[in-house]
């Protein structure tokens, strides 16, 4: 039986919902947990409010589409906190023929988890640039039963370190949910071999 789980990307919003021909507003049922649509329902509609003010538009989705999506496997999302010395890399982003941090991490994550892993970074760095606090996210279909942090740090080259692996909501995105980025530039006015 279909159960619908909802979340908002913006904190502090309330979700209201309805089925079929009615348009939800703040006087309709408020979402508090998993919803089981009525058997004869054909359309599911949601809207968000902050207090008495509607935020965003009404979103409608056919129940058939929800059933199709429910048939897909769940994926777990993790943010991974890393640091790296970029001296020997052509930057963060994967690019053919150039050593890059993203490619190295995907290779060793795939090896450790025994399945292909793609990652998305919180931003990009240029060639030969270091990062002391960089995050990326990855999706996996099932949890691992070993110390992935330890294993990755053993597999990765000495110039990339994994500090933490954090489970997050599947809608969170390393790049789009970043709230701050800062860069430090060190300029030397003297010869520094």
Secondary structure, DSSP 8 states (H G I E B T S, - for coil): ---B----SSTT-EEEEEETT----TTS-B--S-B---TT--EEEEEEEETTEEEEEEEEEEHHHHHHHHTS---EEEEEEEEE-GGGSS-SS--TTS--HHHHHHHHHHHHHTS---EEESS---TT--EEEEEEEEEESS--SS-HHHHHHHHS-TTEEEEEEEEE-TT--TTTT-----------SS---
